[in-house]
Amino acid sequence: MQAPATLAEAKWFKAGSFAFLLGVVAVFAYTGSYLWLVFPFAYLFVLLMGLNWKLAWWVLLFTIPISMQLEFMGNALSAALPDEPIMWLFFLLFPILWARRPDSLPRSWWRNSIVLVLVLQFVWLVVATAFSQELFLSVKYLISRTWLEVVFFIFPIWIFTTKKDFKRAFLIVLVPLLLTMIVIMIKHRAIGYSFYKLKFAIGIIYDNHVDYSTVMSMFFPLLLIAYSLCRGKWLLRNIILVLIAFFLVAIYLTYARAAMLAVVFSLVVYVMIRMKIVKWLMPAIYGLMAVLLVYMISDKKYLDYRPNYNNTYMHKTFAEHMIATLRGTDMSSMERIYRWIAGVRMSTDKPIVGYGPNAFYYYYKPYAVTSFRTYVSRNTEHSTTHNYFLYMLVEQGWPAMILYAVLLMVMFAQAQKTYHRFKDRFYKKCTIGIAMLLAASFVNNFFSELLGHHKVGALFYLGLGLLVVLDKKSRDEEARLKSGDTTELP
């Protein structure tokens, strides 16, 4: 979209815009539906995309933390507003921009290991969708996954060109995220920081406490990096120190064990990247998982850990929750095992293409072991495996699970190489910070499947996209230094 070229065109453009906005107001006055008031904002945003699509992308990034999942037409339709409709617009914009400049995605980008794995993942997702047992639901998943990857993995290569862009992204996500945290903390305080009533404090800002805690635990490492980059800036350092403390308290008050573990794991990844040993991390974890799985399956050892149905329930305090976890009487932990066993057994029937994306819920119960059943096994919220590896295995088969496992190894290995290749301190810190963000994502997704969620997925794919951008910058810096150019990277 371009601005009107002549005065006459400008007058017609203004008149048409005024008529459109007046018509929307009239329809709102007649129907009384507040939904019609969305159209003026949508119209203005489309104009902004036509005039400056990069600025519009920054606006999209700002909306991610504050977007809410809303339902329409008697819960028949749902969408996260305002971020998902904006993602759709950028998804439609992508082929136009790429067609105008095919070289904007150069060969070096396509040869990046992360890009190659994501392309293979996408190809297999299309295959799994084609063979899906629930085709409509799988196509919906395919479309939403596509726009997430396009908007947050590909667009960053066109947007993040200087250090200012990285700083801007940090602030643009921090400010709205902090606003949501303050609102939730105030509401949570009003109910005495109740573990049992946390979902009422969260409201519709996040789907549940898992999404909320995951977003915070993924962003938290970036605060540590920001603190280290503010050397010599006393005021900024103290502000960030207060934010670090606030985030830690907020994460604790979500009572999400995975998020707490994610924070610790991100620090482990930080140390391992510094020591140049992170490439062994994921193979070691995979080996441990394989040994544990063999042990549990042998002679059906897992049956020894089945819970007592009457004593396995949701606890009212976090202390009781943790004690129950250690004793094996926590409902959420036992329900996870219930789903995991079902997932493993399902995979033997459809090992190659799986049941199809979004299909787990409709087929898993006949495969479950009833002795692991809990009070929430009716699964009225239609949740899935609670483990992203099994989620891939059941819904898209062994190739999808293997590709996800490979992606994790590749992203940590590439982060380590990029970090040690850089001489620029700012970009070194950014690289290790993003690796920590992705490490937190891995832990949270080990106990859930959140990459399709608009907030978690956006941060994950943005993190991957920025690793690709930083890899290229580190290679450019290396080439410049070899040529004798010692000027600092922009």
C-alpha positions as CSV (number, residue, x, y, z in Angstrom):
1,M,0.0,0.0,0.0
2,Q,1.3,3.4,-0.9
3,A,0.4,6.9,0.1
4,P,-1.9,8.8,-2.4
5,A,0.2,10.4,-5.1
6,T,-1.9,13.5,-5.8
7,L,-3.9,16.1,-3.9
8,A,-7.1,14.8,-5.5
9,E,-6.3,11.2,-4.5
10,A,-5.5,12.3,-1.0
11,K,-8.9,14.0,-0.7
12,W,-10.7,10.9,-1.9
13,F,-8.6,8.7,0.4
14,K,-9.5,10.9,3.4
15,A,-13.2,10.9,2.5
16,G,-13.3,7.2,2.0
17,S,-11.5,6.6,5.4
18,F,-13.9,9.0,7.1
19,A,-16.9,7.3,5.5
20,F,-15.6,3.8,6.6
21,L,-15.1,4.9,10.2
22,L,-18.4,6.7,10.3
23,G,-20.1,3.5,9.0
24,V,-18.5,1.4,11.7
25,V,-19.7,3.8,14.4
26,A,-23.2,3.7,13.0
27,V,-23.2,-0.1,13.0
28,F,-21.9,-0.2,16.6
29,A,-24.6,2.2,17.7
30,Y,-27.3,0.1,16.0
31,T,-26.1,-3.4,17.2
32,G,-24.5,-2.4,20.5
33,S,-21.7,-5.0,19.8
34,Y,-18.3,-3.8,20.9
35,L,-16.7,-6.1,18.4
36,W,-17.4,-3.6,15.7
37,L,-15.0,-1.1,17.4
38,V,-12.1,-3.4,16.5
39,F,-12.4,-2.4,12.8
40,P,-11.2,1.2,13.1
41,F,-8.0,-0.1,14.9
42,A,-7.6,-2.8,12.3
43,Y,-8.0,-0.3,9.5
44,L,-5.4,2.0,11.0
45,F,-3.0,-0.9,11.5
46,V,-3.3,-2.0,7.9
47,L,-2.5,1.6,6.9
48,L,0.6,1.5,9.2
49,M,1.7,-1.8,7.5
50,G,1.5,-0.1,4.2
51,L,3.5,2.9,5.3
52,N,6.1,1.2,7.5
53,W,5.8,-2.6,7.9
54,K,8.8,-2.8,10.2
55,L,7.3,-0.4,12.7
56,A,4.1,-2.5,12.5
57,W,6.1,-5.6,13.3
58,W,7.4,-3.9,16.5
59,V,3.8,-3.1,17.4
60,L,3.0,-6.8,17.0
61,L,5.9,-7.7,19.3
62,F,4.5,-5.3,21.9
63,T,1.1,-7.0,21.8
64,I,2.4,-10.5,22.5
65,P,2.4,-10.4,26.3
66,I,-0.9,-8.5,26.6
67,S,-2.9,-10.5,24.0
68,M,-5.8,-12.6,25.4
69,Q,-7.5,-15.7,24.2
70,L,-11.2,-14.8,23.5
71,E,-14.1,-16.9,22.3
72,F,-16.8,-16.0,19.9
73,M,-20.1,-17.4,18.6
74,G,-20.8,-19.4,21.7
75,N,-17.2,-20.7,22.0
76,A,-17.3,-22.0,18.4
77,L,-14.4,-19.8,17.4
78,S,-11.5,-18.5,19.4
79,A,-8.5,-16.3,18.8
80,A,-5.8,-14.4,20.7
81,L,-6.4,-10.7,20.3
82,P,-4.8,-8.6,19.1
83,D,-1.7,-10.5,18.2
84,E,-3.1,-13.4,16.1
85,P,-5.0,-11.3,13.5
86,I,-1.8,-9.2,13.2
87,M,0.2,-12.4,12.6
88,W,-2.2,-13.3,9.8
89,L,-1.5,-9.9,8.1
90,F,2.2,-10.4,8.3
91,F,1.9,-14.0,7.0
92,L,0.1,-12.5,4.0
93,L,2.7,-9.8,3.6
94,F,5.6,-12.3,3.6
95,P,5.2,-13.7,0.1
96,I,4.9,-10.1,-1.3
97,L,8.1,-9.0,0.4
98,W,10.0,-12.2,-0.7
99,A,8.7,-11.9,-4.3
100,R,10.0,-8.4,-4.5
101,R,13.4,-9.4,-3.2
102,P,14.1,-13.1,-3.5
103,D,17.8,-12.5,-2.5
104,S,16.6,-11.2,1.0
105,L,16.8,-14.9,2.1
106,P,20.3,-15.6,0.8
107,R,21.9,-19.0,0.4
108,S,23.9,-18.6,3.6
109,W,20.6,-18.4,5.5
110,W,19.2,-21.5,3.9
111,R,22.4,-23.4,4.7
112,N,22.2,-22.6,8.4
113,S,21.7,-25.8,10.5
114,I,18.7,-24.4,12.4
115,V,17.0,-23.4,9.2
116,L,17.6,-26.8,7.6
117,V,16.1,-28.7,10.6
118,L,13.0,-26.3,10.7
119,V,12.5,-26.9,7.0
120,L,12.6,-30.6,7.5
121,Q,10.2,-30.3,10.5
122,F,7.8,-28.3,8.4
123,V,7.9,-30.8,5.5
124,W,7.2,-33.7,7.8
125,L,4.4,-31.7,9.5
126,V,2.7,-31.4,6.1
127,V,3.1,-35.2,5.6
128,A,1.7,-35.9,9.0
129,T,-1.2,-33.6,8.3
130,A,-2.0,-35.3,5.0
131,F,-2.3,-38.7,6.8
132,S,-4.1,-37.3,9.9
133,Q,-7.0,-39.0,11.6
134,E,-8.5,-35.6,12.3
135,L,-7.7,-33.6,9.1
136,F,-9.6,-30.4,9.9
137,L,-7.9,-30.0,13.3
138,S,-4.5,-30.9,11.8
139,V,-4.8,-28.3,9.1
140,K,-5.6,-25.7,11.7
141,Y,-2.5,-26.6,13.6
142,L,-0.4,-26.6,10.3
143,I,-1.6,-23.0,9.5
144,S,-1.0,-21.6,12.9
145,R,2.4,-23.2,13.1
146,T,3.2,-21.8,9.7
147,W,2.4,-18.2,10.6
148,L,4.3,-18.4,13.9
149,E,7.4,-19.6,12.1
150,V,7.1,-17.1,9.3
151,V,6.5,-14.1,11.5
152,F,8.9,-14.8,14.3
153,F,11.6,-16.9,12.7
154,I,11.9,-15.4,9.2
155,F,11.0,-11.7,9.7
156,P,13.8,-11.1,12.2
157,I,16.5,-11.5,9.5
158,W,15.0,-8.4,7.9
159,I,14.5,-6.4,11.1
160,F,17.4,-7.1,13.4
161,T,20.3,-5.4,11.8
162,T,21.9,-3.3,14.6
163,K,22.4,-3.4,18.3
164,K,19.6,-0.9,18.7
165,D,17.2,-3.5,17.3
166,F,18.1,-6.0,20.0
167,K,17.8,-3.4,22.8
168,R,14.5,-2.3,21.4
169,A,13.1,-5.8,21.3
170,F,14.1,-6.4,24.9
171,L,12.2,-3.2,26.1
172,I,9.2,-3.8,23.8
173,V,8.6,-7.3,25.3
174,L,9.6,-6.3,28.9
175,V,7.2,-3.4,29.3
176,P,3.9,-5.2,28.4
177,L,5.1,-8.4,30.2
178,L,5.8,-6.4,33.3
179,L,2.3,-4.8,33.1
180,T,0.6,-8.2,33.0
181,M,2.8,-9.4,35.9
182,I,1.8,-6.3,38.1
183,V,-1.9,-6.8,37.3
184,I,-1.7,-10.5,38.2
185,M,0.3,-9.9,41.3
186,I,-2.1,-7.3,42.6
187,K,-5.1,-9.6,42.0
188,H,-3.2,-12.5,43.5
189,R,-2.3,-10.5,46.6
190,A,-6.0,-9.7,47.1
191,I,-6.7,-13.5,47.5
192,G,-3.8,-14.0,49.8
193,Y,-1.4,-15.4,47.2
194,S,-3.5,-18.6,47.2
195,F,-2.1,-21.6,45.4
196,Y,-5.5,-23.0,44.8
197,K,-7.0,-19.7,43.4
198,L,-4.1,-18.6,41.2
199,K,-6.2,-19.1,38.0
200,F,-8.6,-16.4,39.2
201,A,-5.7,-13.9,39.5
202,I,-4.4,-14.8,36.0
203,G,-7.9,-14.4,34.5
204,I,-7.8,-14.3,30.7
205,I,-4.4,-12.6,30.3
206,Y,-2.9,-16.1,30.0
207,D,-4.6,-19.4,29.4
208,N,-3.3,-20.8,32.7
209,H,-0.5,-20.6,35.2
210,V,1.7,-22.8,33.1
211,D,1.7,-20.4,30.1
212,Y,2.2,-17.4,32.5
213,S,5.2,-19.0,34.3
214,T,6.7,-20.3,31.1
215,V,6.8,-16.8,29.5
216,M,8.4,-15.3,32.6
217,S,11.0,-18.1,33.0
218,M,12.0,-17.7,29.3
219,F,12.4,-13.9,29.6
220,F,14.1,-14.0,32.9
221,P,17.6,-14.9,31.6
222,L,17.5,-11.8,29.4
223,L,17.3,-9.7,32.6
224,L,20.5,-11.3,33.8
225,I,22.2,-10.4,30.5
226,A,20.9,-6.9,30.6
227,Y,22.3,-6.5,34.1
228,S,25.8,-7.6,32.9
229,L,25.6,-5.2,29.9
230,C,24.9,-2.2,32.1
231,R,28.4,-2.1,33.6
232,G,29.1,1.3,34.9
233,K,25.5,2.5,34.7
234,W,24.5,2.6,38.4
235,L,20.8,3.6,38.0
236,L,20.0,1.1,35.2
237,R,21.7,-1.7,37.1
238,N,19.7,-1.1,40.2
239,I,16.4,-0.9,38.2
240,I,17.2,-4.3,36.5
241,L,18.2,-5.8,39.9
242,V,14.8,-4.9,41.2
243,L,13.2,-6.4,38.1
244,I,15.2,-9.6,38.6
245,A,14.0,-9.9,42.2
246,F,10.4,-9.2,41.1
247,F,10.5,-11.9,38.4
248,L,11.9,-14.4,40.8
249,V,9.1,-13.7,43.3
250,A,6.5,-13.8,40.5
251,I,7.8,-17.1,39.1
252,Y,7.7,-18.6,42.6
253,L,4.2,-17.4,43.2
254,T,3.0,-19.3,40.1
255,Y,3.9,-22.4,42.0
256,A,5.0,-23.9,38.6
257,R,7.7,-26.4,39.3
258,A,8.8,-26.6,35.6
259,A,9.3,-22.9,35.4
260,M,11.5,-22.9,38.6
261,L,13.5,-25.8,37.1
262,A,13.7,-23.9,33.8
263,V,15.4,-20.9,35.5
264,V,18.0,-23.3,37.1
265,F,18.6,-25.1,33.8
266,S,19.1,-21.9,31.9
267,L,22.0,-21.1,34.4
268,V,23.4,-24.5,33.8
269,V,23.4,-23.8,30.0
270,Y,25.1,-20.5,30.6
271,V,28.0,-22.2,32.4
272,M,28.2,-25.1,29.9
273,I,28.4,-22.7,26.9
274,R,31.2,-20.7,28.7
275,M,33.0,-24.0,29.3
276,K,32.5,-25.2,25.6
277,I,30.7,-28.4,26.7
278,V,27.1,-27.7,26.0
279,K,27.2,-29.9,22.9
280,W,27.2,-32.9,25.2
281,L,24.2,-31.7,27.2
282,M,21.3,-32.9,25.1
283,P,23.0,-36.3,24.2
284,A,23.5,-36.9,27.9
285,I,19.9,-36.0,28.7
286,Y,18.7,-38.3,25.8
287,G,20.8,-41.1,27.1
288,L,19.4,-40.7,30.6
289,M,15.9,-40.7,29.3
290,A,16.6,-43.9,27.3
291,V,18.0,-45.7,30.3
292,L,15.0,-44.6,32.5
293,L,12.5,-45.7,29.8
294,V,14.1,-49.1,29.5
295,Y,14.2,-49.5,33.3
296,M,10.5,-48.6,33.6
297,I,9.3,-50.8,30.7
298,S,11.3,-53.9,31.8
299,D,9.0,-56.3,33.6
300,K,6.5,-53.4,33.7
301,K,8.4,-51.8,36.5
302,Y,6.3,-48.6,36.0
303,L,3.3,-50.3,37.6
304,D,5.1,-50.2,40.9
305,Y,4.7,-46.4,40.9
306,R,0.9,-46.3,40.3
307,P,-0.9,-43.9,42.6
308,N,-3.6,-44.5,45.1
309,Y,-6.7,-43.0,43.4
310,N,-8.3,-41.8,46.6
311,N,-5.1,-40.1,47.9
312,T,-4.0,-38.5,44.7
313,Y,-5.6,-35.1,44.4
314,M,-4.9,-31.3,44.0
315,H,-3.4,-29.8,47.1
316,K,-4.3,-26.3,48.5
317,T,-0.9,-25.1,49.4
318,F,2.4,-25.2,47.5
319,A,4.2,-26.9,50.4
320,E,1.6,-29.8,50.3
321,H,2.0,-29.8,46.5
322,M,5.8,-30.3,46.7
323,I,5.5,-33.0,49.5
324,A,2.9,-34.8,47.4
325,T,5.2,-34.7,44.4
326,L,8.1,-36.3,46.3
327,R,5.7,-39.0,47.7
328,G,4.2,-39.7,44.3
329,T,0.7,-38.6,45.4
330,D,0.5,-35.3,43.4
331,M,-2.4,-35.3,41.0
332,S,-0.8,-33.3,38.2
333,S,2.4,-35.4,38.2
334,M,0.5,-38.7,38.2
335,E,-1.8,-37.4,35.4
336,R,1.3,-36.7,33.3
337,I,2.5,-40.3,33.8
338,Y,-1.0,-41.5,32.9
339,R,-0.8,-39.5,29.6
340,W,2.9,-40.5,28.9
341,I,2.1,-44.2,29.2
342,A,-0.8,-43.8,26.8
343,G,1.4,-41.9,24.4
344,V,4.1,-44.5,24.3
345,R,1.6,-47.3,23.7
346,M,-0.2,-45.3,21.0
347,S,3.1,-44.8,19.1
348,T,3.4,-48.5,18.5
349,D,0.3,-48.5,16.3
350,K,1.2,-45.4,14.1
351,P,5.0,-45.0,14.5
352,I,5.7,-43.2,11.2
353,V,3.1,-40.5,10.6
354,G,1.3,-40.6,14.0
355,Y,-2.4,-39.8,14.5
356,G,-2.1,-36.2,13.1
357,P,-1.5,-32.8,14.7
358,N,-4.1,-32.0,17.4
359,A,-5.4,-35.6,17.3
360,F,-4.0,-37.0,20.6
361,Y,-7.1,-36.2,22.7
362,Y,-9.5,-38.2,20.5
363,Y,-7.5,-41.5,20.6
364,Y,-5.4,-41.8,23.8
365,K,-7.9,-43.1,26.4
366,P,-8.1,-46.7,25.2
367,Y,-4.3,-46.8,25.4
368,A,-4.1,-45.5,29.0
369,V,-3.4,-47.7,32.0
370,T,-6.4,-47.2,34.3
371,S,-4.3,-47.8,37.5
372,F,-2.7,-44.4,36.9
373,R,-6.1,-42.6,36.5
374,T,-6.6,-39.5,38.6
375,Y,-9.6,-37.2,39.4
376,V,-8.8,-35.1,36.3
377,S,-8.4,-38.0,33.8
378,R,-11.8,-37.0,32.3
379,N,-9.7,-34.2,30.7
380,T,-12.5,-31.7,30.1
381,E,-10.0,-29.1,28.9
382,H,-8.8,-31.4,26.1
383,S,-5.1,-31.1,27.1
384,T,-2.5,-33.4,25.5
385,T,0.6,-35.4,26.4
386,H,2.3,-32.9,28.7
387,N,5.6,-33.7,27.1
388,Y,6.7,-32.3,23.8
389,F,8.8,-35.3,22.7
390,L,5.8,-37.6,23.1
391,Y,3.5,-35.0,21.6
392,M,5.6,-35.1,18.4
393,L,5.9,-38.9,18.6
394,V,2.1,-39.6,18.9
395,E,0.8,-36.9,16.6
396,Q,3.6,-36.8,13.9
397,G,5.5,-40.0,14.4
398,W,9.2,-40.9,15.0
399,P,10.6,-38.6,12.3
400,A,9.0,-35.6,14.0
401,M,10.3,-36.5,17.5
402,I,13.8,-37.2,16.1
403,L,13.8,-33.8,14.3
404,Y,12.8,-32.0,17.5
405,A,15.6,-33.8,19.4
406,V,18.1,-32.8,16.7
407,L,16.8,-29.2,16.7
408,L,17.6,-28.9,20.4
409,M,21.1,-30.3,19.9
410,V,21.8,-28.0,16.9
411,M,20.5,-24.8,18.6
412,F,22.7,-25.3,21.7
413,A,25.8,-26.3,19.6
414,Q,25.3,-23.3,17.3
415,A,24.8,-20.9,20.2
416,Q,28.1,-22.1,21.7
417,K,30.0,-21.7,18.4
418,T,28.5,-18.3,17.8
419,Y,29.3,-17.1,21.3
420,H,32.9,-18.1,21.2
421,R,33.3,-16.8,17.6
422,F,32.2,-13.3,18.6
423,K,34.7,-10.7,19.8
424,D,31.9,-8.1,20.2
425,R,30.9,-8.2,23.9
426,F,27.3,-7.0,23.3
427,Y,26.6,-9.7,20.7
428,K,28.3,-12.4,22.8
429,K,26.0,-11.6,25.7
430,C,22.9,-11.6,23.4
431,T,23.9,-15.0,22.0
432,I,24.2,-16.6,25.4
433,G,21.1,-14.9,26.7
434,I,19.0,-16.3,23.8
435,A,20.5,-19.7,24.4
436,M,19.3,-19.5,28.0
437,L,15.8,-18.4,26.9
438,L,15.7,-21.5,24.6
439,A,17.0,-23.7,27.5
440,A,14.1,-22.5,29.7
441,S,11.7,-23.3,26.8
442,F,13.1,-26.8,26.6
443,V,12.4,-27.6,30.3
444,N,8.9,-26.1,30.2
445,N,8.0,-28.1,27.1
446,F,9.4,-31.3,28.6
447,F,6.4,-31.1,31.0
448,S,3.9,-29.5,28.5
449,E,3.5,-28.8,24.8
450,L,3.5,-25.0,24.5
451,L,5.2,-24.2,21.2
452,G,1.9,-23.8,19.5
453,H,0.8,-21.2,22.0
454,H,0.9,-17.7,20.6
455,K,3.0,-16.3,23.5
456,V,5.4,-19.1,24.1
457,G,5.7,-20.0,20.4
458,A,6.5,-16.4,19.5
459,L,9.3,-16.2,22.0
460,F,10.7,-19.6,21.0
461,Y,10.8,-19.0,17.2
462,L,12.0,-15.4,17.8
463,G,14.9,-16.9,19.8
464,L,15.7,-19.4,17.0
465,G,15.5,-16.6,14.4
466,L,17.9,-14.4,16.4
467,L,20.4,-17.2,16.8
468,V,20.5,-17.4,13.0
469,V,20.9,-13.6,12.7
470,L,23.7,-13.7,15.3
471,D,25.4,-16.6,13.6
472,K,25.6,-14.5,10.4
473,K,26.8,-11.5,12.3
474,S,29.6,-13.5,14.0
475,R,30.8,-14.8,10.6
476,D,30.7,-11.3,9.2
477,E,32.8,-10.0,12.1
478,E,35.3,-12.9,11.7
479,A,35.6,-12.1,8.0
480,R,36.1,-8.3,8.7
481,L,38.8,-9.0,11.3
482,K,40.6,-11.3,8.9
483,S,40.6,-8.6,6.3
484,G,42.1,-6.1,8.8
485,D,38.8,-4.2,9.4
486,T,38.6,-3.6,13.2
487,T,35.6,-1.3,13.2
488,E,32.9,-2.3,15.7
489,L,29.8,-4.1,14.4
490,P,26.7,-1.8,14.3
